[in-house]
């Protein structure tokens, strides 16, 4: 049994009958005029090729094949850059408005200014906001340390914008807007790699560009958009690492006399994949995420499990009979070392300002209240930092004071309770019949996008459970890692805008659903599996109807974003128009 198991497994993976050499039986059949049915080869299963637009499209547009090839190559980066350009224009337009410290900007803008000027957060006077907005040049950075409950990376990034553009609303929002724009570019490229389609990748980025929550968070100096950026960057790095590892496996597998790649249990179970720089990059990004907000830890765990399962799938596809054991022996320790220690070291380095200045909150605890004990052999700064982290943990888990805009994570996906960042009522408004105008910045996702995402999540779960689609599993992992941990703290004061961390994965889910609505291109391998061919009118009709439905959905989402634009940007509108946009009572 043991000696024949690898051969049987190879036959299954290659799509051939058991117990025969696949090359020999196909050669015998060819003598009688048999043509093998086209299928997906092992190389394509390990590293799928990118889809290309059909020749009919270029013929209709009057474009020659050489020019079409150049356009396809250009679109791989040109399309994402164009989508990111549009997203950037939207996010930077009138970025300094409202001229106010909106919502929690009152904490992060000031802490960032202190960090960039003296290396640690200060204890700001409670009545300083008006002076900052009136004349920041008259504001002195407080020398006394302030008690803060989030790590410093996000505030260092916000402070970088303040360093270049001043202690102003535009300055403290600048870098967040940059990361928001870059995240759209990243999602275009991530979606392209995930779905092997430039069109679907650009569609995912477009959906992110017109999501209201992502848009508002990109124009507000809070930490959650920074966290989202590093989480998405880590996901992208792991995705590149997945392709890299599978390409390495494919290169090591044997090729038969017909040039067909064949699975091999020995190679699949024993090949050492060696140096994996993109996995180390992911560890660095996860460390920066964790060093922005602590919930990055849950995402690190989720992504770590995901990438190990990807290795299992790669070795199984390459022919491993015991893929889990192979990964345990060859991949698990390198995967851990290249992510977890890198992330923890990154987190520790992020506290450099607090460590070297010696003036931050609790910085000298080990020399005062923390003297003695069993851990005195550790450096004083490390014991002080550990004590600080413990106090912050106690603060977070016991934060149960009520807030007007708090919400339960169950309601996030349907936008049950958004957060009003800024509100102003204006009297004597000529545009209003009542003489009243309203200005609001409401942190809420584009409703039609999020409600479509509810159906998309059901679809990707189905794809994952019943079709074993790894792409759907990756999307589910991204949503689950950013959302499910909050269910452990339902007594804590939490808000809808925390959900911005998994918004890119919602956009990927909707994109995958739209791709299914479009259906396979006629004449492709997928189309043949579904019984559709270039001459099949049923297939053409199905694809046309799918394209119409998908196009209508995307246009409605874009329209919905435009409709809510005034309450995303704080644009004054008549009171009646504002009320028309409050679709649910819980939004007020």
C-alpha positions in Angstrom: 0.0 0.0 0.0 2.7 2.5 1.0 4.7 2.0 -2.2 1.7 2.6 -4.5 0.1 5.5 -2.6 2.3 8.2 -4.2 1.6 6.9 -7.7 -2.1 6.8 -7.0 -2.0 10.3 -5.6 -0.1 11.5 -8.6 -2.7 10.1 -10.9 -5.5 11.9 -9.0 -3.6 15.2 -9.0 -2.9 15.0 -12.7 -6.5 14.2 -13.5 -5.5 10.7 -14.9 -6.7 7.1 -14.2 -5.2 5.2 -11.4 -2.5 2.6 -11.9 -1.4 3.6 -15.4 1.3 5.8 -16.6 -0.8 8.8 -17.9 1.6 9.5 -20.8 1.4 5.9 -22.1 -2.3 5.5 -22.2 -2.8 8.9 -23.8 -0.3 8.0 -26.5 -2.1 4.7 -27.3 -5.4 6.6 -27.6 -4.0 9.2 -29.9 -3.3 6.4 -32.5 -7.0 6.1 -32.9 -7.6 9.8 -33.3 -8.3 10.7 -29.7 -7.6 14.3 -28.7 -7.4 14.8 -24.9 -9.9 17.1 -23.4 -8.2 20.4 -22.5 -7.9 20.9 -18.8 -6.0 22.8 -16.2 -2.5 21.5 -15.9 -0.5 21.2 -12.7 1.6 24.2 -13.5 -1.5 26.3 -13.9 -3.0 24.9 -10.7 0.1 25.9 -8.8 0.6 29.3 -10.4 -2.6 30.3 -12.4 -2.0 32.6 -15.3 -3.6 36.0 -15.5 -6.7 36.3 -17.7 -6.5 38.4 -20.8 -9.3 40.3 -22.6 -10.8 38.3 -25.5 -9.7 39.2 -29.1 -13.3 40.2 -29.9 -12.9 43.3 -27.7 -9.8 44.5 -29.5 -11.4 43.8 -32.9 -14.4 45.9 -32.0 -12.1 48.7 -30.8 -10.0 48.5 -34.0 -6.8 47.7 -32.0 -4.1 45.6 -33.6 -2.8 42.5 -31.7 0.7 44.1 -30.9 -1.0 47.2 -29.6 -3.4 45.1 -27.6 -0.5 43.3 -26.0 1.1 46.6 -25.0 -2.2 47.8 -23.5 -2.6 44.6 -21.5 0.9 45.0 -20.0 0.2 48.7 -19.3 -3.1 48.1 -17.7 -1.6 45.9 -15.0 -0.2 49.1 -13.4 -2.0 51.8 -15.4 -5.4 50.7 -14.3 -4.7 50.6 -10.6 -2.8 53.9 -10.8 -5.8 55.6 -12.5 -8.2 54.3 -9.8 -5.8 55.5 -7.1 -5.5 58.9 -8.7 -9.3 59.3 -8.6 -9.3 58.1 -5.0 -6.6 60.6 -4.1 -8.3 63.5 -5.7 -11.5 62.7 -3.7 -9.6 62.3 -0.4 -7.4 65.4 -0.7 -10.2 67.7 -2.0 -10.7 70.4 0.7 -9.0 68.1 3.3 -8.6 70.9 5.9 -12.4 71.2 6.2 -14.0 71.1 8.7 -11.5 73.5 10.4 -11.8 71.7 13.7 -10.5 68.8 15.9 -13.3 66.4 15.0 -14.1 63.4 17.3 -10.9 61.7 18.6 -8.6 64.0 16.6 -8.6 65.9 19.8 -6.3 63.2 21.2 -4.3 61.9 18.3 -3.5 65.2 16.6 -2.0 66.6 19.8 -0.2 63.4 20.8 1.3 63.2 17.4 2.5 66.8 17.6 4.1 66.1 20.9 5.8 62.9 19.6 7.2 64.6 16.6 8.6 67.4 18.7 9.9 65.7 21.8 9.6 61.9 21.4 6.8 61.3 23.9 3.2 62.3 24.4 2.4 65.3 26.6 -0.3 66.1 29.1 -2.3 68.7 27.2 -4.6 71.3 28.9 -8.3 70.5 28.4 -9.1 73.9 26.9 -6.3 74.0 24.3 -8.2 73.1 21.2 -9.5 76.6 20.4 -6.0 78.1 20.7 -4.6 75.4 18.4 -7.2 76.2 15.7 -6.8 79.9 16.1 -3.0 80.2 16.2 -1.0 77.0 16.6 2.3 79.0 16.7 1.3 80.2 20.2 0.9 76.6 21.5 3.7 75.1 23.5 4.1 71.4 23.7 3.5 70.2 27.3 6.6 68.8 29.0 4.7 66.7 31.5 4.1 63.2 30.1 0.5 62.2 29.2 -1.2 58.9 29.8 -2.0 57.4 26.4 -3.6 54.0 25.7 -2.4 53.2 22.1 1.1 52.3 20.8 3.0 55.1 19.0 3.3 54.1 15.3 0.0 55.6 14.1 0.8 58.8 15.9 4.3 59.0 14.5 2.7 58.8 11.0 0.1 61.5 11.7 2.9 63.6 13.2 4.9 63.3 10.0 2.2 65.2 8.2 2.2 67.8 10.9 5.9 68.2 10.6 5.7 69.1 6.9 2.4 71.0 6.8 2.0 72.4 10.3 -0.1 71.9 13.4 -3.3 72.4 11.3 -6.3 70.2 10.2 -4.6 69.7 6.8 -1.3 68.8 8.5 -2.7 66.2 10.9 -4.9 64.6 8.2 -2.4 64.6 5.4 -0.6 61.3 6.0 -3.8 59.5 6.7 -5.1 60.7 3.4 -1.9 59.4 1.7 -2.3 56.0 3.3 -6.0 55.9 2.3 -5.1 56.6 -1.3 -2.2 54.1 -1.3 -4.5 51.4 0.2 -6.8 51.8 -2.9 -3.8 51.2 -5.1 -2.8 48.2 -3.0 -6.2 46.7 -3.2 -6.3 47.0 -7.0 -3.1 45.1 -7.2 -4.1 42.6 -4.5 -7.4 42.0 -6.2 -5.6 41.5 -9.5 -3.3 38.9 -8.0 -6.1 37.2 -6.1 -8.5 36.9 -9.0 -5.9 36.9 -11.8 -7.8 39.7 -13.5 -6.8 43.3 -13.9 -10.4 44.3 -14.4 -11.6 42.6 -11.1 -8.6 44.1 -9.3 -9.5 47.6 -10.4 -13.1 47.0 -9.5 -12.2 46.0 -6.0 -10.1 49.2 -5.7 -12.9 51.3 -7.1 -15.3 49.9 -4.5 -12.9 50.8 -1.8 -12.5 54.3 -3.3 -16.2 54.9 -3.0 -16.8 53.4 0.4 -18.0 56.1 2.7 -16.4 54.7 5.9 -13.0 54.3 4.2 -13.4 57.8 2.7 -14.2 59.5 6.0 -11.5 57.7 7.9 -9.0 58.7 5.1 -9.8 62.3 5.9 -9.7 62.1 9.7 -6.6 61.8 12.0 -7.5 58.6 13.7 -5.5 55.4 14.1 -7.8 52.9 12.5 -7.1 53.8 8.9 -3.4 53.5 9.6 -4.0 50.0 11.1 -6.1 49.1 8.1 -3.2 50.1 5.7 -0.6 47.9 7.5 -3.1 44.9 7.7 -3.8 45.2 3.9 -0.1 45.5 3.2 0.6 42.3 5.2 -2.1 40.5 3.3 -0.6 41.6 0.0 2.9 40.5 1.1 1.6 37.0 2.1 -0.3 36.8 -1.3 3.0 37.5 -3.2 4.8 35.0 -0.9 2.1 32.3 -1.8 2.8 32.7 -5.5 6.6 32.8 -4.9 6.5 29.5 -2.9 4.2 27.7 -5.4 6.4 28.9 -8.3 9.4 27.4 -6.5 7.6 24.1 -6.1 6.6 24.1 -9.8 10.2 24.7 -10.8 11.4 21.7 -8.8 8.8 19.2 -10.0 9.7 16.7 -12.8 8.5 17.1 -16.4 7.6 14.1 -18.6 8.7 13.4 -22.1 5.8 15.4 -23.5 6.8 18.4 -21.4 3.9 18.0 -19.0 4.6 18.9 -15.3 3.9 15.9 -13.0 3.4 15.8 -9.3 6.1 14.2 -7.2 5.7 13.2 -3.5 9.4 13.3 -2.8 9.8 16.8 -4.1 6.5 18.0 -2.5 7.3 16.7 0.9 11.0 17.4 1.2 11.8 20.6 -0.8 13.0 23.4 1.4 11.6 26.7 0.2 14.4 28.7 1.8 14.6 32.5 2.1 11.1 34.0 1.8 11.5 37.8 1.9 7.8 38.6 1.4 6.9 36.6 4.5 9.4 38.7 6.5 7.8 41.8 4.9 4.4 40.6 6.1 5.9 40.2 9.6 7.1 43.8 9.5 3.7 45.0 8.4 1.9 43.0 11.1 4.3 44.5 13.7 3.5 48.0 12.5 -0.2 47.1 12.6 0.1 45.8 16.2 2.2 48.9 17.1 -0.7 51.1 15.9 -3.5 49.4 17.7 -3.5 46.2 19.7 -6.2 44.4 17.7 -3.5 43.9 15.1 -2.5 41.0 17.3 -5.6 39.0 16.4 -5.0 39.7 12.7 -1.5 38.4 13.0 -2.8 35.1 14.4 -5.4 34.8 11.7 -3.0 35.6 8.9 -0.4 33.2 10.4 -2.9 30.3 10.2 -3.9 31.3 6.7 -0.4 31.3 5.3 0.4 27.9 6.9 -2.7 26.4 5.3 -1.6 27.9 2.0 1.6 26.0 2.3 -0.4 22.8 3.0 -2.4 23.3 -0.1 0.7 24.0 -2.2 2.5 20.8 -1.1 -0.7 18.8 -1.6 -1.1 20.1 -5.1 2.5 19.3 -5.8 1.9 15.7 -4.8 2.5 15.4 -1.1 0.8 12.4 0.4 1.1 13.8 4.0 1.1 17.6 3.3 0.4 18.6 7.0 3.4 16.6 8.2 5.5 18.0 5.4 4.6 21.6 6.4 5.2 20.7 10.1 8.7 19.6 9.2 9.7 22.1 6.5 7.6 25.2 6.8 6.1 25.8 10.3 9.2 26.9 12.1 10.5 29.2 9.3 6.9 30.7 9.0 6.9 31.5 12.7 10.4 32.9 12.9 9.8 35.2 9.8 6.6 36.7 11.2 6.1 36.6 14.9 9.6 37.6 16.2 9.8 40.2 13.4 6.5 41.6 14.4 7.3 41.7 18.1 10.7 43.3 17.5 9.0 45.9 15.3 6.6 46.7 18.1 9.4 47.1 20.6 11.4 49.4 18.3 8.3 51.6 17.9 8.7 52.7 21.5 12.2 54.1 20.9 11.1 57.7 21.6 9.6 56.7 24.9 12.7 54.6 25.8 15.5 57.0 24.9 13.9 60.3 26.2 13.3 58.8 29.6 10.4 61.2 30.2 7.3 59.3 29.0 4.4 58.2 31.2 5.5 55.3 33.5 9.0 55.5 32.0 10.8 55.4 35.4 8.3 53.1 37.2 10.9 50.4 37.6 13.2 52.8 39.6 10.3 54.0 41.8 7.2 52.0 42.5 8.5 48.9 40.7 11.7 48.4 42.7 12.4 44.9 43.9 10.7 41.7 42.8 11.8 38.7 40.7 12.4 40.5 37.5 15.1 43.0 38.5 17.6 41.3 36.2 15.7 42.8 33.2 16.5 46.3 32.1 14.5 49.0 33.9 13.1 50.4 30.7 11.7 47.0 29.8 10.1 46.4 33.1 8.6 49.9 33.0 7.2 49.3 29.5 5.7 46.0 30.6 4.0 47.7 33.5 2.7 50.4 31.2 1.3 47.8 28.8 -0.4 46.0 31.6 -2.1 49.2 32.8 -3.2 49.9 29.2 -4.7 46.4 29.0 -6.6 47.0 32.1 -7.9 50.2 30.8 -9.1 48.7 27.5 -10.9 45.6 28.9 -12.7 47.7 31.6 -13.7 50.6 29.2 -17.5 50.2 29.7 -18.6 53.8 30.1 -21.5 54.5 27.7 -21.2 56.7 24.6 -23.9 58.1 22.4 -22.5 56.5 19.3 -21.3 53.2 20.6 -22.6 50.1 18.8 -22.5 46.3 19.1 -20.4 44.5 16.5 -23.5 42.5 15.4 -24.9 45.7 13.9 -21.7 46.8 12.0 -22.3 44.9 8.8 -25.7 46.5 8.3 -24.5 49.9 9.4 -26.8 49.9 12.4 -25.2 52.8 14.3 -22.7 55.1 12.6 -20.6 57.7 14.4 -21.1 61.4 14.0 -17.6 63.0 13.9 -18.7 66.6 13.4 -22.1 68.4 13.5 -22.9 72.1 13.0 -26.3 73.7 12.5 -26.3 77.0 10.5 -29.1 79.6 10.8 -30.2 81.9 8.0 -29.3 79.5 5.2 -30.7 80.9 1.9 -30.7 77.4 0.3 -33.1 76.0 2.8 -36.9 76.7 3.0 -36.7 76.6 6.8 -33.6 78.8 7.0 -31.6 76.0 8.5 -28.6 74.2 7.1 -26.8 71.2 8.6 -23.1 70.2 8.4 -22.1 66.7 9.4 -19.2 64.3 9.0 -20.8 60.9 9.5 -18.5 57.9 9.7 -20.7 55.4 7.8 -20.0 53.0 4.9 -21.7 53.4 1.6 -25.0 51.7 2.4 -25.6 49.8 -0.9 -22.0 48.6 -0.8 -22.3 47.2 2.7 -25.7 45.7 2.2 -24.4 44.0 -1.0 -21.5 42.8 1.1 -24.0 40.9 3.3 -24.9 38.8 0.4 -21.3 38.6 -0.9 -20.2 37.2 2.5 -22.7 34.4 2.2 -21.5 33.7 -1.3 -17.8 33.6 -0.4 -18.6 31.3 2.6 -20.4 29.0 0.2 -17.4 29.1 -2.2 -15.1 28.3 0.7 -17.0 25.5 2.3 -18.5 23.7 -0.7 -16.1 24.6 -3.6 -12.9 24.7 -1.6 -12.0 28.0 -3.2 -8.9 29.3 -1.4 -9.6 32.9 -2.6 -12.9 32.9 -0.7 -11.2 31.5 2.3 -8.6 34.3 2.2 -11.4 36.9 2.1 -13.2 35.2 5.0 -10.0 35.2 7.0 -9.5 39.0 6.5 -13.1 39.8 7.5 -13.1 37.4 10.5 -9.7 38.5 11.8 -10.8 42.1 11.8 -14.4 41.6 13.0 -14.9 38.5 15.2 -12.5 39.5 18.0 -14.7 42.4 18.9 -17.5 39.9 19.9 -15.3 39.0 22.8 -15.7 42.5 24.2 -19.4 43.3 23.7 -19.5 45.0 27.1 -16.8 47.3 26.1 -17.4 50.7 24.5 -16.8 50.1 20.8 -17.7 51.9 17.6 -18.6 51.1 14.0 -15.5 52.9 12.6 -13.3 50.0 14.0 -14.8 48.0 11.0 -12.6 50.0 8.6 -9.9 47.4 9.2 -11.9 44.8 7.2 -13.5 47.1 4.6 -11.0 46.1 1.9 -12.0 42.4 2.4 -15.7 43.3 2.1 -14.8 45.0 -1.2 -13.0 41.8 -2.3 -16.1 39.8 -1.4 -18.4 42.0 -3.4 -15.9 41.9 -6.3 -15.9 38.1 -6.2 -19.7 38.0 -6.2 -19.7 40.4 -9.2 -17.2 38.2 -11.0 -19.6 35.3 -10.5 -22.5 37.5 -11.8 -20.4 38.3 -14.9 -19.7 34.6 -15.5 -16.9 33.0 -17.3 -15.7 34.4 -20.6 -16.9 32.3 -23.5 -14.4 29.9 -24.9 -12.2 29.9 -21.8 -11.4 26.7 -19.9 -13.9 27.7 -17.2 -16.5 28.3 -19.8 -16.1 24.9 -21.3 -16.4 23.3 -17.9 -19.8 25.0 -17.6 -20.9 23.9 -21.0 -20.4 27.4 -22.6 -18.5 28.0 -25.7 -17.9 30.8 -28.2 -20.8 29.5 -30.3 -23.2 28.8 -27.4 -26.0 31.4 -27.5 -27.1 30.4 -24.0 -23.7 31.2 -22.6 -23.5 34.5 -24.4 -27.0 35.5 -23.1 -26.1 34.5 -19.6 -23.0 36.6 -19.7 -24.8 39.6 -21.1 -27.5 39.4 -18.4 -24.8 39.0 -15.8 -22.8 42.0 -17.1 -26.0 44.1 -17.0 -26.8 43.1 -13.4 -23.2 43.7 -12.3 -23.0 47.0 -14.0 -26.2 48.2 -12.5 -25.0 47.2 -9.0 -21.7 49.0 -9.4 -23.3 52.2 -10.8 -25.8 52.2 -7.9 -23.0 51.9 -5.4 -21.2 54.9 -7.0 -24.4 56.9 -7.1 -25.0 56.1 -3.4 -21.5 57.4 -2.5 -22.2 60.6 -4.5 -25.6 61.0 -2.8 -24.0 60.8 0.7 -21.1 63.0 -0.3 -22.3 66.0 1.7 -22.5 64.1 5.0 -19.1 62.5 4.4 -17.4 65.9 3.9 -19.3 68.3 6.1 -20.8 70.2 3.2 -23.6 72.5 4.3 -27.0 71.3 3.0 -30.6 72.2 3.8 -31.9 70.6 6.9 -34.5 68.7 4.8 -31.8 67.3 2.5 -29.9 66.1 5.5 -32.9 64.4 6.9 -33.6 62.7 3.6 -30.2 61.0 4.0 -31.0 59.6 7.4 -32.4 56.4 6.0 -32.6 54.7 9.5 -33.6 56.3 12.8 -30.4 54.9 14.4 -28.3 57.1 12.1 -29.4 60.3 13.9 
